[in-house]
Structure formats: structure tokens, C-alpha cells
């Protein structure tokens, strides 16, 4: 299946392209980028791929069988709609859109056209998420009272070359849309619908984009999710801390898949893909008792394997785009809560 990747920045080059190339039945057939250095990277990474300077050039050539939209956030809806108009299945990198209304419009258009649309929420398949799901299924934690999840970094100097750090949220910038999309999607996947949202959103470095976010969610089932996304945290907290009525689960380190992909590794050529090192294992804690927990390997490749099977057999996509609309509805409410300094009700 010939796949076109639109955009060859961090997401297109290091996340989508290697996972596609490692999936039986899929090939990186063409890439859209106008940047000369990135065109050279495509030639080195995927010598057989055609390179187009614009989306219009791609549509004028032989149409691909699958389109991956990995361009800046503000372009997601427009480019995805163009693919849908041509009846081409489409993957959109998260966030699906900049607002829930625009995402809802895109999902409706895809449904009316009968075209498969899905969203790259790859961190559903992080090692810590898969391990936590196993522990919940085993009732190892009791009822979950609080879910604390963090993507925190220490980058005090603004990088003017990165659009996410400099453009306003209305144009898709900021960590609320970027890392917040992962955090909220994980919370919704684990604990279901949200009824209340409280958030604090700030730009500590003075750019148009937000860079420091806290979101508190109350799920309809009673669980509280406390979510942190920041580029300006000098003392980074644990990646995950889950408090149950009988035990807690703590994970300190990030899932290893991003670092592996950034280093040039591919799942089909890397032994023990997605498996954390022993010193990075999560721990099951109850008071003074603390024991390491065997980790489920992270499995980002599963996204494209599931997508391939859905396209071949007509099954459901790996991520229902309606889930992405709900994630953006929560993020919209978080922004409104931060603006009004009050709790938003969903």
C-alpha cells in the first residue's frame, strides 16, 4: 500500500515514516516537503520515495492509497479534507484540529464520504499505559482514586526555530494542544467521560504559545485525573503516579520508543522494542511495601498494523476520530477554565 506523508519534520520523519516502513504491507511511497534539507533527508532515509514540494503536486501525480498528515497543526483539517474529497483514507497526527468544532466538522465529512479517518494517538501504546491497563484488569490497585500523568521538560530557552513554541494556540501552538492531546486522550481512554475541567495555562517564556499547563479532570465514574504538560519544569516529576484504594503504581521514566526512533532505530530491526530497562521499571507501592512491576513492552507499531488490517478488511480504525473530538472538547474547556479561572462543566 503506497503511503504519502505530508510534512517531514519531527513527527513525519521520526515517528510516522519508520513505523510505516516497518509495517508489512505498507511503504513510504512519497513525501511532501518544500524544505531542501528535509528533501535530502527523505532521499537518504527512503531512497525509493518520490518527493513533492506541495500537496497540490501530490494530488496532480498518481494518488496514494493512504495519506498521513504530519504538517503543522493549523493545516490538519484543510489537508485532511482534500484527501477525503479524493476518497483517500487519512491519518491525522494529533491534535486532529485546533478546536473541537473543526474536528467535529472533519469527522462528519469523512463519515458522509465513507472515507476512513483516524488520529495518531500513539501514546495509547506506551509501555506505562499498557502496564497500567493490565494492573487495572488484574484489580491490583483496587478502585482508581487519582491518576497523575506528566510530560514535563526543562527547556528554559525559547527555540525560535520551532513553530510549536512560538505560534499562538489559535494557530496550533503550545503544549496544551501538543502534549495535552496525549495526556487527555490517555485519561479518557482509561477512565471514560469527563464532567468537570479545571486548568491553569501559562506562557512562562513570554512567547505566544503556552508552555506550562496543569489540567484537573473529574471523570463521570469518580476518578480524578491530574495532568501536567510543561517545557519549563526544572524538577521533573514522575511520568505516572496512580493511586488506588489498595495500592499505587509509580513510573519514573518516559516510554523508550520516542528516544529509539529519534536515534534512527526501527521496530523491525531493534531487539526488545519498547521494553524499558530494568532500572526504569514501574513499582507497585502500598505504604512501605514497594516492588518492581514487570512492564508490558511499548507498542507504537501496533497503530499502523491495526490500520493496515482495517483498510484490508473493513474493520474499525486503530483510533476512533470521535475520541479525538472529545479530547479537543476537554482541551477547549481547559482553555476556557484557565481564562475564566473557574471550573468548566462538560
C-alpha positions as CSV (number, residue, x, y, z in Angstrom):
1,X,0.0,0.0,0.0
2,X,1.5,3.3,-1.1
3,X,1.6,5.8,1.7
4,X,2.1,9.6,1.3
5,X,3.5,11.5,4.3
6,X,2.7,15.2,4.2
7,X,5.3,17.0,6.3
8,X,8.8,15.7,7.2
9,X,9.6,17.4,10.5
10,X,9.9,15.6,13.8
11,X,6.6,13.7,13.5
12,X,6.8,12.8,9.9
13,X,10.4,11.8,9.8
14,X,10.9,10.1,13.2
15,X,7.5,8.8,14.2
16,X,5.4,8.1,11.1
17,X,7.9,7.2,8.4
18,X,9.9,4.5,10.4
19,X,6.7,2.9,11.7
20,X,5.2,2.8,8.2
21,X,8.4,1.3,6.7
22,X,8.5,-1.3,9.4
23,X,4.9,-2.5,8.8
24,X,4.4,-5.3,6.4
25,X,2.1,-4.2,3.5
26,X,2.9,-0.5,3.8
27,X,5.6,1.6,2.1
28,X,6.7,5.2,2.3
29,X,6.0,5.9,-1.4
30,X,6.0,9.7,-1.3
31,X,6.7,12.7,1.0
32,X,5.5,16.3,0.7
33,X,8.1,18.9,1.9
34,X,9.4,22.0,0.3
35,X,12.4,22.3,2.7
36,X,15.7,21.5,0.8
37,X,17.3,19.9,3.8
38,X,14.3,17.8,4.5
39,X,14.1,16.7,0.9
40,X,17.7,15.5,1.3
41,X,16.7,13.6,4.4
42,X,13.9,11.8,2.6
43,X,16.4,10.8,-0.1
44,X,18.7,9.4,2.5
45,X,16.0,7.7,4.7
46,X,13.7,6.4,1.9
47,X,15.6,6.3,-1.4
48,X,12.6,5.0,-3.4
49,X,10.2,7.7,-2.2
50,X,9.0,10.5,-4.5
51,X,9.3,14.0,-3.0
52,X,6.8,16.7,-3.8
53,X,7.1,20.4,-3.0
54,X,3.4,20.9,-2.3
55,X,0.2,19.0,-1.6
56,X,-1.1,20.2,-5.0
57,X,1.8,18.5,-6.7
58,X,1.0,15.3,-4.9
59,X,-2.7,15.4,-6.0
60,X,-1.6,16.0,-9.6
61,X,0.6,12.9,-9.6
62,X,-0.5,9.3,-9.1
63,X,-2.7,9.3,-6.0
64,X,-1.5,7.4,-2.9
65,X,-3.6,4.7,-1.2
66,X,-3.1,6.3,2.3
67,X,-2.3,9.9,3.4
68,X,-0.6,10.8,6.6
69,X,-1.0,14.4,7.6
70,X,2.1,15.4,9.7
71,X,2.2,19.1,8.8
72,X,1.7,21.9,11.3
73,X,-1.5,21.7,13.4
74,X,-3.2,24.6,11.8
75,X,-3.2,22.8,8.4
76,X,-4.6,19.4,9.6
77,X,-8.2,19.9,8.7
78,X,-7.6,21.6,5.3
79,X,-5.2,18.9,4.1
80,X,-7.3,16.0,5.5
81,X,-10.4,17.4,3.8
82,X,-8.5,17.4,0.5
83,X,-7.6,13.8,0.9
84,X,-11.2,12.9,1.8
85,X,-12.5,14.7,-1.3
86,X,-10.3,12.3,-3.3
87,X,-11.6,9.3,-1.3
88,X,-8.2,8.6,0.2
89,X,-8.0,7.1,3.7
90,X,-6.2,9.6,6.0
91,X,-4.2,9.5,9.2
92,X,-4.0,12.9,11.0
93,X,-1.3,13.4,13.6
94,X,-2.6,14.7,16.9
95,X,-4.3,17.0,17.5
96,X,-7.0,16.3,14.9
97,X,-7.7,20.0,14.7
98,X,-7.1,23.2,16.7
99,X,-10.6,23.2,18.1
100,X,-13.3,20.6,18.8
101,X,-15.7,22.3,16.3
102,X,-13.3,22.0,13.5
103,X,-12.5,18.4,14.4
104,X,-16.2,17.6,14.5
105,X,-16.7,19.1,11.0
106,X,-13.8,16.9,9.7
107,X,-15.2,13.7,11.3
108,X,-18.6,14.4,9.8
109,X,-17.2,15.0,6.3
110,X,-15.3,11.7,6.4
111,X,-18.3,9.8,7.7
112,X,-20.6,11.3,4.9
113,X,-18.0,10.4,2.3
114,X,-17.4,6.9,3.6
115,X,-13.6,7.5,3.9
116,X,-11.6,6.1,6.8
117,X,-10.2,8.8,9.1
118,X,-8.1,8.1,12.2
119,X,-5.8,10.0,14.5
120,X,-2.2,9.2,15.5
121,X,-2.7,8.9,19.3
122,X,0.4,6.7,19.5
123,X,0.9,7.1,23.2
124,X,-2.1,4.8,23.9
125,X,0.6,2.1,23.3
126,X,3.2,3.4,25.7
127,X,4.7,0.8,28.0
128,X,3.3,2.5,31.1
129,X,-0.2,2.7,29.7
130,X,-0.3,-0.9,28.6
131,X,1.1,-2.0,32.0
132,X,-1.4,0.1,33.9
133,X,-4.3,-1.4,31.8
134,X,-3.0,-4.8,32.8
135,X,-2.8,-3.9,36.5
136,X,-6.4,-2.5,36.4
137,X,-7.7,-5.6,34.7
138,X,-6.0,-7.7,37.4
139,X,-7.5,-5.5,40.1
140,X,-4.0,-4.9,41.5
141,X,-4.8,-1.3,42.6
142,X,-8.4,-1.5,43.7
143,X,-10.6,1.4,42.6
144,X,-8.6,4.2,41.0
145,X,-8.9,7.4,43.0
146,X,-6.4,9.6,41.3
147,X,-4.4,9.4,38.0
148,X,-1.4,11.7,37.8
149,X,0.3,11.9,34.4
150,X,3.1,14.2,33.3
151,X,5.0,15.2,30.2
152,X,7.5,17.7,31.7
153,X,10.7,19.1,30.3
154,X,13.3,21.7,31.3
155,X,13.8,23.9,28.3
156,X,14.2,27.4,29.7
157,X,15.4,29.0,26.5
158,X,12.8,29.5,23.8
159,X,13.7,27.9,20.4
160,X,12.7,30.4,17.7
161,X,13.1,27.8,15.0
162,X,10.2,25.6,16.4
163,X,6.8,26.7,15.4
164,X,5.1,24.9,18.3
165,X,6.9,27.1,20.7
166,X,6.2,30.4,19.0
167,X,2.8,30.5,17.3
168,X,-0.4,31.3,19.2
169,X,-2.8,28.5,20.2
170,X,-5.3,29.7,17.6
171,X,-2.6,28.6,15.0
172,X,-2.0,25.3,16.8
173,X,0.9,26.3,19.0
174,X,1.6,25.4,22.7
175,X,1.9,22.4,24.9
176,X,-1.8,22.3,25.7
177,X,-2.5,21.1,22.2
178,X,0.7,19.2,21.8
179,X,1.4,17.2,24.9
180,X,-2.1,17.9,26.4
181,X,-3.6,15.9,23.5
182,X,-1.7,12.8,24.7
183,X,-2.5,13.3,28.4
184,X,-6.2,13.9,27.9
185,X,-6.6,11.0,25.4
186,X,-4.9,8.6,27.8
187,X,-7.1,9.7,30.7
188,X,-10.3,9.4,28.6
189,X,-9.3,6.0,27.3
190,X,-8.6,4.7,30.8
191,X,-11.4,6.3,32.8
192,X,-14.1,7.5,30.5
193,X,-16.1,10.7,30.1
194,X,-15.3,13.9,31.9
195,X,-17.8,16.1,33.7
196,X,-15.6,18.9,35.2
197,X,-12.4,20.6,34.0
198,X,-10.1,22.9,35.9
199,X,-6.9,24.2,34.2
200,X,-4.0,26.6,34.6
201,X,-2.4,27.6,31.3
202,X,0.6,30.0,31.1
203,X,3.4,31.1,28.8
204,X,6.4,31.4,31.2
205,X,8.9,32.3,28.5
206,X,6.8,35.1,27.0
207,X,6.0,33.6,23.6
208,X,2.6,33.5,22.0
209,X,2.4,29.7,22.7
210,X,1.7,28.3,26.2
211,X,4.5,26.3,27.7
212,X,3.2,25.4,31.2
213,X,-0.1,23.6,31.8
214,X,-2.0,21.9,34.6
215,X,-5.4,20.2,34.0
216,X,-7.6,18.6,36.6
217,X,-10.4,16.3,35.3
218,X,-13.3,14.8,37.2
219,X,-14.5,11.7,35.3
220,X,-18.1,10.6,35.5
221,X,-17.0,7.4,37.3
222,X,-15.4,9.5,40.1
223,X,-11.7,9.2,39.2
224,X,-9.7,12.4,39.3
225,X,-7.0,13.0,36.6
226,X,-4.2,15.5,37.3
227,X,-2.3,16.2,34.2
228,X,0.9,18.2,33.8
229,X,2.5,19.4,30.5
230,X,5.4,21.8,30.6
231,X,8.6,22.9,28.9
232,X,9.8,24.9,31.9
233,X,9.9,22.4,34.8
234,X,13.4,22.3,36.3
235,X,12.5,19.5,38.7
236,X,10.6,16.9,36.6
237,X,8.1,14.7,38.5
238,X,7.4,11.0,37.9
239,X,5.9,10.2,34.5
240,X,3.0,8.4,36.1
241,X,1.6,8.1,39.6
242,X,-1.7,6.2,40.0
243,X,-3.4,6.0,43.4
244,X,-5.9,3.1,44.0
245,X,-7.8,2.1,47.1
246,X,-5.4,-0.9,47.8
247,X,-2.1,0.1,46.1
248,X,-0.4,2.7,43.9
249,X,1.6,2.4,40.7
250,X,4.6,4.7,40.0
251,X,6.6,5.1,36.8
252,X,9.5,7.4,36.8
253,X,10.9,7.3,33.2
254,X,9.4,8.0,29.8
255,X,8.5,5.2,27.4
256,X,11.7,4.4,25.4
257,X,10.1,4.3,21.9
258,X,10.5,8.0,21.2
259,X,14.2,8.1,22.0
260,X,14.7,4.9,20.0
261,X,13.0,6.4,16.9
262,X,14.9,9.7,17.2
263,X,18.2,7.7,17.3
264,X,17.3,6.1,14.0
265,X,16.2,2.7,15.3
266,X,13.3,0.9,13.7
267,X,10.9,-1.6,15.3
268,X,11.6,-4.3,12.7
269,X,15.4,-4.2,13.3
270,X,15.6,-3.5,17.1
271,X,15.7,-6.2,19.7
272,X,13.2,-5.9,22.6
273,X,11.4,-3.0,21.0
274,X,9.6,-0.8,23.5
275,X,10.8,-2.7,26.6
276,X,12.1,-0.4,29.4
277,X,15.4,-1.1,31.1
278,X,15.3,-2.8,34.5
279,X,16.1,0.4,36.3
280,X,13.2,2.1,34.6
281,X,10.5,-0.4,35.7
282,X,7.4,0.9,37.4
283,X,6.7,0.0,41.0
284,X,3.6,-1.3,42.9
285,X,3.5,0.6,46.2
286,X,1.4,0.1,49.4
287,X,2.9,2.1,52.3
288,X,6.4,0.7,53.0
289,X,5.9,-2.1,50.5
290,X,7.4,-1.3,47.1
291,X,8.0,-4.0,44.4
292,X,9.0,-3.7,40.8
293,X,6.3,-4.5,38.2
294,X,7.1,-6.4,35.0
295,X,6.4,-4.0,32.1
296,X,4.4,-4.6,29.0
297,X,6.6,-3.6,26.0
298,X,5.6,-0.3,24.4
299,X,4.0,-1.0,21.0
300,X,3.6,2.1,18.8
301,X,3.9,-0.2,15.7
302,X,0.5,-1.6,16.6
303,X,-1.1,1.6,15.3
304,X,-0.1,1.0,11.7
305,X,-0.6,-2.8,11.9
306,X,-4.2,-2.2,13.0
307,X,-4.7,0.5,10.4
308,X,-3.4,-1.8,7.6
309,X,-5.8,-4.6,8.8
310,X,-8.7,-2.1,8.9
311,X,-8.0,-1.0,5.4
312,X,-7.7,-4.5,4.1
313,X,-10.7,-6.0,6.0
314,X,-13.0,-3.1,6.5
315,X,-12.7,-3.1,10.3
316,X,-12.6,-0.2,12.7
317,X,-9.6,2.2,12.7
318,X,-7.0,2.0,15.4
319,X,-8.3,5.3,17.0
320,X,-11.9,6.4,16.5
321,X,-11.7,10.0,15.4
322,X,-14.7,10.7,17.6
323,X,-12.3,10.1,20.5
324,X,-10.2,13.0,19.2
325,X,-13.2,15.3,19.1
326,X,-13.8,14.5,22.8
327,X,-10.2,15.1,23.6
328,X,-10.4,18.5,21.9
329,X,-13.6,19.3,23.7
330,X,-11.8,18.8,27.0
331,X,-8.9,20.9,25.8
332,X,-11.2,23.7,24.7
333,X,-12.8,23.6,28.2
334,X,-9.4,23.7,29.8
335,X,-8.5,26.8,27.9
336,X,-11.8,28.4,28.9
337,X,-11.3,27.3,32.6
338,X,-7.9,28.9,32.6
339,X,-9.2,32.1,31.0
340,X,-12.1,32.4,33.5
341,X,-10.2,31.0,36.5
342,X,-13.1,28.7,37.3
343,X,-14.3,25.1,36.8
344,X,-15.7,24.3,33.3
345,X,-18.6,21.8,33.2
346,X,-18.9,19.4,30.2
